């Protein structure tokens, strides 16, 4: 008996490389299963140095061309000169931009950051989480943002997350370079996906972000200095929290399985 097809999947993340680190395995899994996949990146402009790296990473994952909201990184003024930082942008404006991408792509599933902003609590992660919650709710409502296209309601919204028990060696590695470690209670995780069959693709996508790999403190650089077996152990599992019950066709467990 054939398994039902995997659903179309749209990732919404704050920075280039977040998509590969947090959901690269699931994106590769869905693409290999014939599903449409895409990624919206909230910060760094199309003319910035990280945009070509993002395009290369998405090509590895099979996630199409970059979709950029065009805002500035809260901690890097070179990310989008002349544009508002994501954390300073009017909320309604940012939601409208994301609604347009959701309605254009028409995903069954959306994946974004968790409420604490992943392990480091980066303010752009937190803001992207907030914007995505609002945009997923608004995308299916015809009276809201009529200029953003025809309504489309995703079936489910998931947040990529790290639980207290599931963070493993990653927490220690971040602490060694002076980074915070924000986790969620284990019960917060509703879906854990073994992405080890796609670990090679995921790691190739991370490596496409060459500027971050070359640095000492960002996670791509930390992972690049590890033995392959240890790195694969860390990147071989991805955890998520389902945030919306939403209408689901078929088996809900298949959404990210």
C-alpha positions as CSV (number, residue, x, y, z in Angstrom):
1,X,0.0,0.0,0.0
2,X,1.4,3.3,-1.0
3,X,2.0,6.0,1.6
4,X,0.0,9.3,1.1
5,X,2.1,12.1,-0.4
6,X,3.9,14.5,1.8
7,X,2.3,17.9,2.1
8,X,3.7,21.1,0.6
9,X,5.9,22.9,3.1
10,X,6.9,26.6,3.5
11,X,9.6,27.5,6.0
12,X,9.6,31.0,7.5
13,X,12.8,31.9,9.2
14,X,14.6,35.0,10.4
15,X,18.1,34.7,8.8
16,X,19.9,32.9,6.0
17,X,21.1,29.5,7.4
18,X,18.2,29.2,9.9
19,X,16.3,27.2,7.3
20,X,19.1,24.7,6.9
21,X,20.0,24.3,10.6
22,X,16.4,24.1,11.9
23,X,14.4,22.4,9.2
24,X,16.9,21.4,6.5
25,X,16.2,17.7,7.0
26,X,12.4,18.1,6.8
27,X,12.7,20.4,3.7
28,X,15.0,17.8,2.0
29,X,12.7,14.9,3.0
30,X,9.6,16.6,1.6
31,X,11.3,17.6,-1.6
32,X,12.6,14.1,-2.1
33,X,9.0,12.9,-1.6
34,X,7.8,15.0,-4.4
35,X,6.3,17.8,-2.3
36,X,6.6,21.5,-3.1
37,X,8.9,23.3,-0.7
38,X,9.9,26.9,-0.2
39,X,11.5,29.3,2.3
40,X,10.7,32.9,3.3
41,X,13.6,34.7,4.9
42,X,12.7,37.8,7.0
43,X,16.1,39.6,7.1
44,X,19.0,40.3,4.7
45,X,18.3,42.1,1.4
46,X,18.7,40.5,-2.0
47,X,21.9,42.6,-2.7
48,X,23.5,41.6,0.6
49,X,26.5,39.2,0.8
50,X,24.4,36.4,2.3
51,X,21.8,36.3,-0.4
52,X,23.9,34.2,-2.8
53,X,24.7,31.8,0.0
54,X,21.0,31.5,0.8
55,X,20.2,30.8,-2.9
56,X,22.8,28.1,-3.0
57,X,21.5,26.4,0.2
58,X,17.9,26.5,-1.1
59,X,19.1,24.9,-4.3
60,X,20.7,22.1,-2.4
61,X,17.4,21.5,-0.4
62,X,15.2,21.8,-3.5
63,X,13.3,24.7,-1.9
64,X,13.3,27.0,-4.9
65,X,14.6,30.6,-5.1
66,X,14.9,32.9,-2.1
67,X,11.7,34.7,-0.9
68,X,12.8,37.7,1.1
69,X,10.9,40.1,3.3
70,X,13.8,42.5,3.0
71,X,14.2,43.7,6.6
72,X,17.4,44.3,8.4
73,X,19.0,42.0,11.0
74,X,18.7,43.4,14.5
75,X,22.4,43.0,15.0
76,X,23.9,43.7,11.6
77,X,23.4,47.0,9.9
78,X,24.9,45.8,6.6
79,X,22.1,43.2,6.2
80,X,19.7,45.7,4.5
81,X,21.0,49.2,4.3
82,X,18.3,51.8,4.3
83,X,15.6,49.4,5.3
84,X,13.9,49.0,8.7
85,X,15.2,46.3,11.1
86,X,12.7,43.5,11.4
87,X,12.3,44.2,15.1
88,X,11.5,47.9,14.3
89,X,9.2,47.3,11.3
90,X,5.5,48.0,11.7
91,X,3.8,44.7,12.6
92,X,1.0,45.1,10.1
93,X,3.4,45.8,7.3
94,X,5.5,42.7,8.1
95,X,2.4,40.5,8.4
96,X,1.1,41.8,5.1
97,X,4.4,40.9,3.3
98,X,4.4,37.4,4.7
99,X,0.7,36.9,3.9
100,X,1.5,37.6,0.3
101,X,4.1,34.9,0.2
102,X,1.8,32.4,1.9
103,X,-1.0,33.1,-0.6
104,X,1.4,32.9,-3.5
105,X,3.0,29.6,-2.4
106,X,-0.2,28.0,-1.0
107,X,1.5,25.6,1.5
108,X,-0.3,22.9,3.4
109,X,2.2,23.3,6.2
110,X,4.2,26.3,7.5
111,X,7.3,25.9,9.8
112,X,8.9,28.7,11.7
113,X,10.8,29.5,14.9
114,X,9.5,28.8,18.4
115,X,8.3,31.4,20.9
116,X,11.6,31.6,22.8
117,X,13.6,32.2,19.6
118,X,15.5,28.9,19.5
119,X,18.5,28.2,21.6
120,X,20.0,31.7,21.5
121,X,16.7,33.7,21.8
122,X,17.8,36.0,19.0
123,X,15.2,38.9,18.8
124,X,14.8,38.3,15.0
125,X,13.8,34.7,15.7
126,X,11.2,35.8,18.3
127,X,9.8,38.5,16.0
128,X,9.6,36.0,13.0
129,X,7.6,33.6,15.2
130,X,5.2,36.4,16.1
131,X,4.7,37.5,12.6
132,X,4.2,34.0,11.3
133,X,1.5,33.2,13.8
134,X,-0.4,36.3,12.7
135,X,0.2,35.8,9.0
136,X,-0.9,32.1,9.0
137,X,-4.1,33.2,10.8
138,X,-4.7,36.0,8.4
139,X,-3.9,34.3,5.1
140,X,-7.1,32.4,4.9
141,X,-9.4,35.4,5.7
142,X,-10.6,37.2,2.6
143,X,-11.2,40.6,4.3
144,X,-7.6,40.8,5.5
145,X,-4.9,42.1,3.3
146,X,-6.9,41.9,0.0
147,X,-4.0,43.4,-1.9
148,X,-1.9,40.3,-0.9
149,X,-3.7,37.9,-3.2
150,X,-6.5,35.3,-3.0
151,X,-7.0,33.7,0.5
152,X,-5.3,30.5,1.4
153,X,-5.4,28.7,4.7
154,X,-2.5,26.4,5.6
155,X,-3.6,23.2,7.4
156,X,-0.9,23.4,10.1
157,X,1.7,25.6,11.6
158,X,4.8,24.1,13.3
159,X,7.6,25.7,15.4
160,X,11.1,24.2,15.2
161,X,12.2,23.8,18.7
162,X,14.7,22.2,21.1
163,X,13.6,20.5,24.3
164,X,15.5,20.2,27.6
165,X,16.2,16.5,27.1
166,X,16.7,16.7,23.3
167,X,19.3,19.5,23.1
168,X,22.1,17.0,23.9
169,X,25.6,18.1,23.0
170,X,24.4,21.1,21.2
171,X,23.8,23.1,24.4
172,X,27.4,22.4,25.6
173,X,28.9,23.5,22.3
174,X,27.0,26.8,22.4
175,X,27.9,27.4,26.1
176,X,31.6,27.0,25.2
177,X,31.4,30.0,22.9
178,X,29.4,32.1,25.4
179,X,26.0,31.7,23.9
180,X,22.8,31.3,25.9
181,X,20.8,28.1,25.8
182,X,17.0,28.5,25.8
183,X,15.1,25.2,25.7
184,X,11.4,24.3,26.1
185,X,9.9,21.6,28.3
186,X,10.0,18.1,26.8
187,X,6.2,18.0,26.7
188,X,6.2,21.0,24.3
189,X,7.6,18.8,21.5
190,X,4.8,17.3,19.6
191,X,6.7,15.9,16.6
192,X,10.2,14.5,16.3
193,X,11.5,13.6,12.9
194,X,14.5,11.3,12.1
195,X,16.1,13.2,9.2
196,X,19.3,11.1,9.3
197,X,18.6,9.8,5.7
198,X,18.9,13.4,4.6
199,X,21.7,14.5,6.9
200,X,24.1,14.7,4.0
201,X,21.8,17.1,2.1
202,X,21.2,19.1,5.2
203,X,24.9,19.5,5.9
204,X,25.6,20.5,2.3
205,X,23.0,23.2,2.6
206,X,24.6,24.5,5.9
207,X,28.0,24.5,4.1
208,X,26.5,26.7,1.4
209,X,26.5,29.5,4.1
210,X,30.2,29.8,3.7
211,X,30.5,33.1,5.6
212,X,29.0,31.6,8.8
213,X,30.9,28.3,8.5
214,X,34.2,30.3,8.5
215,X,33.3,32.1,11.7
216,X,33.9,30.6,15.2
217,X,30.8,31.5,17.2
218,X,27.9,30.9,14.7
219,X,26.4,27.4,14.8
220,X,27.6,26.4,11.2
221,X,31.2,27.1,12.3
222,X,30.8,25.2,15.5
223,X,29.4,22.2,13.6
224,X,32.1,22.3,10.9
225,X,34.8,21.8,13.6
226,X,33.2,18.6,14.9
227,X,33.9,15.0,13.7
228,X,31.4,13.9,11.2
229,X,29.9,11.2,13.4
230,X,29.2,13.8,16.2
231,X,27.8,16.3,13.8
232,X,25.5,13.8,12.2
233,X,24.2,12.9,15.6
234,X,23.3,16.5,16.2
235,X,21.7,17.3,12.9
236,X,20.0,13.9,12.3
237,X,16.9,14.8,14.4
238,X,14.5,17.8,14.1
239,X,11.9,18.6,16.7
240,X,8.7,20.6,16.3
241,X,5.7,21.9,18.2
242,X,2.4,21.9,16.4
243,X,0.8,25.3,17.1
244,X,-2.5,25.2,15.2
245,X,-5.0,22.4,15.2
246,X,-6.4,23.6,11.9
247,X,-8.3,21.4,9.4
248,X,-6.2,18.5,8.3
249,X,-6.9,16.2,5.4
250,X,-5.9,12.6,6.1
251,X,-3.5,11.5,8.9
252,X,-2.1,14.5,10.9
253,X,1.0,12.5,11.7
254,X,2.0,12.6,8.0
255,X,2.3,16.4,8.0
256,X,6.0,16.3,9.1
257,X,6.6,12.6,9.0
